[in-house]
């Protein structure tokens, strides 16, 4: 698989999964490593409608 150009490295595609019941976005491996996230780790997804963005945070008990 070819590497992305540097200016396009943060561009990701929105993908339909589970027959259209859910969507997914692939996160850059550099970000996953920086935050030390693991597979199947619980994360919190917040919706900021005012700024039109999603915020992903680590779930802490």
N, C-alpha and C positions, 0 to 999 in steps of 0.2 A: 504494500500500500504506500502510495506517495505521501510525503510530508506536505503539510500546508505551508503556504508562504507566510512569512512572519506577520504581515499586517492582517492576515485572515485567521490567525491561530485561535482567536476567541469567538469565531463565528460557529454556531452549532445549529443543527437541524432539529425541529420538533417532529417526533415520530409517533404515529398512532400504533397502539398495542392493544392486546386483549379484545380484538374485534371492534375497536373504536371506543371502548369504555374508559380507556386511560391513554395518557400520552407520556412520552419519556424524552429526556434530553440527556445526551452523553456529556459528562463533565470531563474537563481536561485532567489527565493523570497527575500533572504538576500540582494542581489544587488539592487533589485527594491526598497526595503524599505530604503536602505542606500542613494540612489539617490533621494528618495521621488517622484518616477515616478508614474503615475496613468494610468488607462486603457484609451485607445484611445489617449494618449498623442503623440504629434509629436516628432519624433526622427530623427536624421541624421545618415545615415550609410555610412561611407567612406571605400573605398577599398584601402588597402596598398599592392600592388602587389609585391613590393620589399621584404617585410617581410612576405608575404603570410598570411595576417590577415584582419579582419574586425574591424572597430572602430565605436562604437555606442555612439552618443552624444545627449544631450538635444537640441532641436530646440529652439533657442531664436530669437525673432523678432528684 
